[in-house]
Amino acid sequence: MEPLLILALLVFAFLTYRYSKIFVRKDISAANKRLAIVFYLIAVSGLGAVVYFNV
């Protein structure tokens, strides 16, 4: 149980770091930023579901 939670937190931190770099860039259009937000939410929701059903 503990290793799964630690791994989930590391993956969450990595996803947040990667997507935050996309959000602050000026050369990416607003539509692509919205698409990145959608993919980020899907990834975080999937990660939460994996943790919820395995704990």
Secondary structure as a PSIPRED ss2 file (coil, helix, strand):
# PSIPRED VFORMAT (PSIPRED V4.0)

   1 M C   1.000  0.000  0.000
   2 E H   0.000  1.000  0.000
   3 P H   0.000  1.000  0.000
   4 L H   0.000  1.000  0.000
   5 L H   0.000  1.000  0.000
   6 I H   0.000  1.000  0.000
   7 L H   0.000  1.000  0.000
   8 A H   0.000  1.000  0.000
   9 L H   0.000  1.000  0.000
  10 L H   0.000  1.000  0.000
  11 V H   0.000  1.000  0.000
  12 F H   0.000  1.000  0.000
  13 A H   0.000  1.000  0.000
  14 F H   0.000  1.000  0.000
  15 L H   0.000  1.000  0.000
  16 T H   0.000  1.000  0.000
  17 Y H   0.000  1.000  0.000
  18 R H   0.000  1.000  0.000
  19 Y H   0.000  1.000  0.000
  20 S H   0.000  1.000  0.000
  21 K H   0.000  1.000  0.000
  22 I H   0.000  1.000  0.000
  23 F H   0.000  1.000  0.000
  24 V H   0.000  1.000  0.000
  25 R C   1.000  0.000  0.000
  26 K C   1.000  0.000  0.000
  27 D C   1.000  0.000  0.000
  28 I C   1.000  0.000  0.000
  29 S C   1.000  0.000  0.000
  30 A H   0.000  1.000  0.000
  31 A H   0.000  1.000  0.000
  32 N H   0.000  1.000  0.000
  33 K H   0.000  1.000  0.000
  34 R H   0.000  1.000  0.000
  35 L H   0.000  1.000  0.000
  36 A H   0.000  1.000  0.000
  37 I H   0.000  1.000  0.000
  38 V H   0.000  1.000  0.000
  39 F H   0.000  1.000  0.000
  40 Y H   0.000  1.000  0.000
  41 L H   0.000  1.000  0.000
  42 I H   0.000  1.000  0.000
  43 A H   0.000  1.000  0.000
  44 V H   0.000  1.000  0.000
  45 S H   0.000  1.000  0.000
  46 G H   0.000  1.000  0.000
  47 L H   0.000  1.000  0.000
  48 G H   0.000  1.000  0.000
  49 A H   0.000  1.000  0.000
  50 V H   0.000  1.000  0.000
  51 V H   0.000  1.000  0.000
  52 Y H   0.000  1.000  0.000
  53 F H   0.000  1.000  0.000
  54 N H   0.000  1.000  0.000
  55 V C   1.000  0.000  0.000
